[in-house]
Amino acid sequence: MAATFAPLDFDAFHRDELPRRLAAGNGALAAAGAGNLPSLAFRRLEGGAYTYVPRPDGIDVVADDDSADLVIEVADEIWQNIVNELDAAAGLLYGRRARCLRGDAIRWLDWEPALRAMFNGRPVYDPLDVALLDRRGAPLDPEQAFTREDDREDMAHFLRTAGYLLVRNVFGEREVGRFLEEAAELRTEAQKGDKLSWWGKDDRGEDILCRVTRAGAKAHLRAVPTDSRMLALKDLAEEPLEHRTSATPEQAITVIWKNPDMREGLGDLPWHRDCGMGGHAAMCPLLIASVFLTPSSPDAGDLRFLPGSWRAGCGPIDPNHPKAPKGAIFLAQPGDVSLHYGDTMHAAPAPAGSSGGYRISAVTGYTRPGTRPHRGKHYNEVLHSRDDGQIEHLEKVARKS
């Protein structure tokens, strides 16, 4: 299923359509996410530029980029994809499909909530303005966990409201043992530069494996996405979803290893959304499922979520900032499964403990029937640009743009 949109004329859009959207309420929405942002201009390769200038109650549109603090150069097709939420800053920077002519390219990501509000009327995430209520109108516990025997309407409501869900004891001890055996095989088979594994370096400068995206090569792991228990969980979503189409059957599922003391690579993920690389309009709602093969906790490396963030625009958050949100944290056990929508802000920070036992998870996804990766490429193909298999942090990529 390909997302289709009417062609946009660069000048007519900025002269007529965008001012109309801003005046109709999108400007006020965008202003909530544009405080202290530099002015941003898009310059087309084909010619012409417009600058977005924040003010307290809206956004001004200026027909040049002479005074813009940040200038991003893109082709006309890419600019249209940005407006239509098909392309996003992170994917464009990783893919070298956009160029920063002036300013700090990483600030483009700070603009994304405001851009989504300007173009499409998506509100900016405000944790104080999120109504987290259960089906009966009582306050929702954002760290509530469920079992498969719980009321499915309660589970579906929680997923729909919070944007994520944790279900206990989906897989048994023997099944998890087989998954771990196959994960160990994948770890042995992985090779730096194979484009199917992510690598980094620890604080001793030693190469260390972070994930393998070809876990579908193993029989037991390959069966996880279509297991009847997993299908029953994905059916809690608001609309029909099917297992996400991969480039090859081997890429149907991924195994992740949380490693301590990572100094290079992308083993520890800051607050992000899974459609932040692009393709939101084509593939969302996207439902990501994580099967925990070892315990998950702050000491072992956890997966945490911002409640209610999936229905709003939210920019990058430094998890190490003293004012960064903690989010909802689950003490998951082997065999537990978490679900989250791709637009839910979530993070996978570094393990805080030194016990030697760190999280291992198997991850797969579900999306609308017929959906294909944006531009026909798996996100893994876009991220791999180095022969050593290391996925560079976006800040380093942005400095090269």
C-alpha positions in Angstrom: 0.0 0.0 0.0 1.6 3.2 -1.1 0.6 6.6 0.3 -0.5 9.0 -2.4 -0.8 12.8 -2.2 -1.7 15.5 -4.7 1.4 17.4 -6.0 2.3 20.5 -4.1 3.6 23.7 -5.8 6.4 25.1 -3.6 5.5 28.8 -4.1 1.7 28.4 -4.1 1.8 26.3 -0.9 3.8 28.9 1.0 1.9 31.8 -0.4 -1.6 30.5 0.0 -2.1 27.0 1.5 0.3 27.2 4.5 -1.0 30.6 5.7 -4.5 29.2 5.5 -3.6 26.2 7.6 -1.7 28.4 10.1 -4.6 30.8 10.4 -7.1 27.9 10.9 -5.3 26.8 14.1 -2.1 25.1 13.0 -0.1 28.2 13.8 -1.1 28.2 17.4 -0.4 24.5 17.7 3.0 24.9 16.2 3.9 27.8 18.4 3.6 25.4 21.4 6.6 23.4 20.0 8.6 26.3 18.5 9.7 28.2 21.6 13.4 29.1 21.5 13.9 27.5 18.1 16.0 29.1 15.5 14.3 30.2 12.3 14.2 27.4 9.8 14.3 27.7 6.0 13.9 25.1 3.3 15.7 25.9 0.1 14.9 23.8 -3.0 17.5 22.5 -5.3 15.2 23.6 -8.1 15.2 27.2 -6.7 13.4 29.3 -4.2 13.4 29.3 -0.4 11.0 30.1 2.5 11.8 30.7 6.2 9.6 29.8 9.2 10.0 32.3 12.0 8.5 31.4 15.4 6.6 33.9 17.5 4.7 33.4 20.7 1.3 32.8 19.1 2.2 31.4 15.7 4.7 31.1 12.8 5.6 33.7 10.2 6.4 32.6 6.7 9.1 34.7 4.9 9.7 34.4 1.1 13.5 33.9 1.2 16.2 32.5 3.5 18.4 35.6 3.8 18.0 35.9 7.6 17.3 32.2 8.5 19.4 30.7 11.3 19.1 27.2 9.8 18.9 26.5 6.1 18.1 23.0 4.8 18.5 22.3 1.1 16.3 19.5 -0.4 14.9 18.4 -3.8 11.3 19.4 -4.5 10.1 15.8 -4.1 11.7 15.5 -0.7 10.2 18.8 0.4 6.7 17.5 -0.6 7.4 14.3 1.4 8.3 16.3 4.5 5.0 18.2 4.3 3.1 14.9 3.8 5.0 13.1 6.6 6.7 10.6 4.3 10.3 11.9 4.9 11.8 12.9 8.2 14.9 14.7 9.2 16.7 11.7 10.7 16.3 9.5 7.7 17.2 12.3 5.3 20.4 13.0 7.2 21.4 9.4 7.5 20.6 8.9 3.8 22.5 12.0 2.8 19.4 13.2 0.9 19.4 16.7 2.6 22.1 19.2 3.1 22.5 21.8 5.8 23.7 25.1 4.2 23.7 27.1 7.4 23.3 26.5 11.1 23.4 23.2 13.2 21.5 20.4 11.3 20.6 18.6 14.5 18.3 21.6 15.3 16.1 20.5 12.4 14.9 17.6 14.6 13.9 20.0 17.3 11.6 21.6 14.7 9.8 18.4 13.8 6.9 18.7 16.3 6.2 22.2 15.1 6.4 21.2 11.4 3.9 18.4 12.0 1.6 20.9 13.6 2.1 23.5 10.9 1.5 21.1 8.0 -0.9 18.6 9.4 -2.5 19.9 12.6 -0.9 17.3 14.9 -0.7 18.8 18.4 2.6 19.1 20.2 3.0 16.6 23.1 2.4 18.1 26.5 2.6 15.5 29.4 0.4 17.8 31.5 -2.3 17.8 28.9 -2.6 14.0 28.3 -5.8 12.5 29.6 -4.8 9.0 30.9 -8.1 7.5 32.0 -9.3 3.8 32.1 -12.5 2.6 30.5 -14.5 3.6 33.6 -13.0 7.2 33.8 -10.6 6.5 36.7 -6.9 7.5 36.5 -4.8 5.1 34.5 -1.7 3.6 36.0 0.9 4.2 33.2 3.0 1.2 34.5 0.1 -1.3 34.7 0.9 -4.7 33.3 -1.5 -7.3 32.0 -1.8 -11.0 31.4 -3.3 -12.8 28.4 -6.3 -13.7 30.7 -7.2 -10.1 31.4 -10.1 -8.4 29.9 -9.2 -7.7 26.2 -11.3 -4.5 26.2 -9.3 -3.2 29.1 -6.0 -4.1 27.3 -7.1 -2.5 24.0 -8.1 0.6 25.8 -4.8 0.8 27.6 -2.9 0.4 24.3 -5.1 3.0 22.6 -4.7 5.5 25.5 -1.0 5.1 26.6 0.3 3.9 23.2 2.0 0.8 24.7 1.2 -2.3 26.7 3.1 -5.0 28.7 1.7 -8.5 28.8 3.2 -11.0 31.3 4.1 -14.7 30.6 3.3 -14.9 26.9 6.1 -17.4 26.3 7.1 -20.2 28.6 10.6 -21.0 30.0 11.4 -23.7 27.5 10.4 -21.5 24.6 12.5 -18.7 25.8 15.4 -21.1 26.3 15.2 -22.1 22.6 15.1 -18.4 21.6 18.2 -17.7 23.6 20.0 -20.7 22.0 19.2 -19.3 18.5 20.2 -15.8 19.6 23.6 -17.2 20.7 24.0 -18.7 17.2 23.2 -15.4 15.6 25.8 -13.7 17.8 28.4 -16.2 16.7 27.5 -15.9 13.0 27.4 -12.0 12.9 30.1 -10.3 10.9 31.1 -6.7 10.9 30.1 -5.1 7.6 27.4 -7.8 6.8 24.8 -5.0 6.8 22.6 -7.3 8.9 24.2 -6.5 12.3 24.9 -3.4 14.4 28.2 -3.0 16.1 29.8 -0.5 18.5 32.7 -0.1 20.8 32.8 -0.3 24.6 34.9 1.8 26.9 37.9 -0.4 26.3 37.7 0.2 22.6 36.6 -3.4 21.9 34.1 -4.2 19.1 30.7 -5.3 20.5 27.5 -6.5 18.9 24.3 -4.6 19.5 21.7 -6.3 17.3 21.2 -8.7 14.5 18.4 -8.1 12.0 18.4 -11.6 10.4 16.9 -13.5 13.3 14.3 -14.9 10.9 17.0 -17.3 9.7 16.3 -19.3 12.9 13.3 -21.6 13.0 12.0 -20.8 16.5 12.5 -17.0 16.3 11.1 -17.0 12.8 7.8 -18.4 14.1 7.4 -15.7 16.7 5.6 -13.0 14.5 2.9 -15.5 13.4 2.5 -17.3 16.7 -1.2 -17.3 17.7 -0.5 -15.6 21.0 1.3 -12.8 19.2 -1.4 -12.4 16.7 -4.0 -12.2 19.4 -2.0 -9.4 21.0 -1.6 -7.4 17.8 -5.4 -7.7 17.3 -5.8 -5.4 20.3 -4.9 -2.5 17.9 -7.5 -0.1 16.6 -7.4 -1.4 13.1 -6.5 -4.6 11.3 -2.7 -5.2 11.1 -0.5 -7.8 9.7 3.1 -8.8 10.1 5.4 -6.1 8.6 6.8 -7.1 5.2 10.6 -7.4 5.3 13.3 -7.2 2.6 13.8 -11.0 3.1 12.2 -13.6 5.3 15.3 -13.6 7.4 14.6 -10.0 8.4 11.2 -10.8 9.9 12.6 -10.4 13.4 15.5 -8.8 15.2 17.5 -9.7 18.3 18.9 -6.9 20.5 21.6 -7.1 23.1 21.9 -4.3 25.7 25.6 -3.8 26.4 27.1 -1.8 29.3 29.7 0.9 28.8 29.0 1.6 25.2 31.1 4.5 23.9 30.5 4.3 20.1 27.6 3.1 18.0 23.9 3.1 18.5 23.4 0.5 21.2 21.7 3.0 23.6 18.7 4.7 22.1 17.6 8.2 23.2 13.9 9.1 23.2 12.6 8.6 19.7 9.7 7.3 17.6 10.1 4.3 15.2 8.7 6.3 12.3 11.2 9.1 13.0 13.3 7.8 10.1 10.5 8.6 7.7 7.4 6.8 6.3 4.9 7.8 9.0 2.1 8.5 6.5 2.8 5.2 4.6 3.3 2.7 7.4 1.5 4.0 10.6 -0.2 2.7 12.6 2.9 0.6 13.2 2.8 -1.8 16.1 6.2 -3.0 17.5 6.4 -6.1 19.7 9.3 -6.9 21.9 9.7 -10.4 23.4 11.9 -10.2 26.5 14.4 -13.1 26.6 16.1 -11.9 29.8 15.0 -9.6 32.6 14.5 -5.9 31.7 15.2 -3.3 34.4 17.1 0.0 34.7 20.1 -2.0 35.9 19.9 -4.5 33.0 18.8 -2.0 30.4 15.1 -1.3 30.0 12.6 -0.1 27.5 10.6 3.0 28.6 7.7 5.0 27.1 6.1 8.4 27.3 2.4 7.8 28.1 0.0 9.2 25.4 2.8 10.6 23.2 1.8 8.6 20.1 -1.1 10.9 19.2 1.1 14.0 19.3 4.3 15.4 17.9 7.3 15.1 20.1 10.9 16.1 19.4 14.2 14.5 20.5 14.8 14.4 24.2 18.3 13.9 25.8 17.7 11.1 28.3 20.7 12.3 30.3 19.3 15.8 30.8 18.4 16.5 34.5 14.9 17.5 33.4 14.4 14.6 31.0 11.2 12.6 31.7 11.7 9.2 33.3 8.7 7.7 31.4 6.9 4.5 32.2 9.3 1.7 33.1 8.5 -2.0 33.3 10.4 -4.6 35.2 9.9 -7.2 32.5 10.7 -10.9 32.9 11.7 -13.6 30.3 8.6 -14.4 28.2 6.9 -11.1 28.7 5.9 -9.1 25.6 5.6 -5.3 25.2 3.6 -3.6 22.4 4.0 0.0 21.4 2.8 2.1 18.5 5.6 3.4 16.3 4.7 7.0 17.0 5.1 6.4 20.8 8.1 8.1 22.2 10.3 5.5 23.8 13.9 5.1 24.9 16.4 2.2 25.6 19.0 3.8 27.9 22.3 2.2 28.9 22.2 -0.4 31.7 22.8 1.3 35.0 24.0 -1.8 36.9 27.2 -3.8 37.0 25.8 -7.2 37.7 26.8 -8.6 34.3 23.2 -9.7 33.3 21.9 -7.4 30.6 18.7 -7.3 28.5 18.2 -9.5 25.4 15.0 -9.0 23.4 13.5 -10.2 20.1 11.6 -7.5 18.2 9.1 -7.6 15.3 6.4 -5.4 13.9 2.9 -5.2 12.4 1.4 -2.7 10.1 -1.6 -2.1 7.7 -2.1 -4.9 5.1 -0.1 -4.3 1.9 2.2 -1.6 3.5 5.8 -1.5 2.1 8.8 0.3 3.4 9.1 3.9 2.4 11.1 4.3 -0.8 11.3 0.5 -0.9 14.1 0.4 1.7 14.3 -1.1 5.1 15.5 1.3 7.8 18.5 -1.0 8.2 19.7 -0.2 4.7 19.6 3.5 5.3 21.5 3.3 8.6 24.4 1.2 7.3 27.1 3.4 5.8 30.2 2.0 7.4 32.2 -1.1 6.5 32.7 -2.0 10.2 29.0 -2.3 10.8 28.8 0.5 13.3 25.7 2.7 13.2 26.8 6.3 13.9 24.9 8.5 16.3 22.8 11.0 14.5 24.6 14.0 16.0 27.8 12.8 14.3 25.9 12.3 11.0 24.4 15.7 11.3 27.8 17.4 11.6 28.7 15.9 8.2 25.6 17.1 6.4 
